């Protein structure tokens, strides 16, 4: 499974791992920063041709999943507990 991943896939997986960890710990600003980094890295790898075929489709899906999960996911949108 993960034995034959390209450098591009490993790079994206590292960002996804940090993103997941920050979401798990409720570090919303860091998670948003990780998502931005994931999106920029994905686009760069796609545009340079380093991400193709099944890997491209896989990471497009992952990116879309996180895009949905992170809508409204910030401390700004959080209601104070005393309201």
C-alpha positions in Angstrom: 0.0 0.0 0.0 2.3 2.8 1.2 5.5 1.1 0.2 5.7 2.5 -3.3 4.5 6.1 -2.8 6.2 8.9 -4.8 7.9 11.7 -3.0 5.0 13.9 -4.0 2.5 11.6 -2.3 4.7 11.4 0.8 4.9 15.2 1.0 1.1 15.4 0.8 0.7 12.7 3.4 2.9 14.5 5.8 0.8 17.7 5.5 -2.4 15.6 5.9 -1.0 14.0 9.0 -0.3 17.4 10.6 -3.7 18.7 9.5 -5.4 15.7 11.1 -3.4 16.1 14.3 -4.2 19.8 14.6 -7.9 19.1 14.0 -7.8 16.3 16.7 -6.3 18.7 19.2 -8.7 21.5 18.2 -5.9 23.8 17.0 -8.2 25.5 14.5 -5.8 28.2 13.2 -3.0 25.6 12.7 -5.4 23.3 10.9 -6.5 26.1 8.6 -2.8 26.9 7.8 -2.2 23.2 7.1 -5.1 23.0 4.8 -3.8 26.1 2.9 -0.4 24.4 2.6 -2.0 21.2 1.4 -4.0 23.0 -1.2 -1.0 25.0 -2.5 1.3 21.9 -2.5 -1.3 19.8 -4.3 -1.8 22.4 -7.0 2.0 22.8 -7.4 2.5 19.1 -7.7 -0.4 18.7 -10.1 0.6 21.6 -12.3 4.2 20.4 -12.5 3.1 16.9 -13.5 4.5 15.1 -10.4 1.0 13.9 -9.4 -0.9 11.9 -11.9 -3.6 9.2 -12.4 -4.9 7.5 -9.4 -2.8 9.5 -7.0 -4.2 12.8 -8.5 -7.8 11.5 -8.1 -7.1 10.3 -4.5 -5.7 13.6 -3.3 -8.4 15.6 -5.1 -11.0 13.7 -3.0 -9.0 14.2 0.2 -8.7 17.9 -0.5 -12.4 18.2 -1.1 -13.2 16.2 2.1 -11.1 18.6 4.2 -12.5 21.6 2.4 -16.0 20.6 3.6 -14.8 19.7 7.2 -13.0 23.0 7.6 -15.9 25.2 6.5 -16.5 27.5 9.5 -13.8 25.8 11.5 -12.1 28.7 13.2 -12.0 30.3 16.6 -13.6 33.4 15.1 -16.9 31.5 14.6 -16.9 30.0 18.0 -19.6 31.2 20.4 -18.4 32.1 23.9 -19.7 29.5 26.4 -21.4 32.2 28.5 -23.9 33.1 25.8 
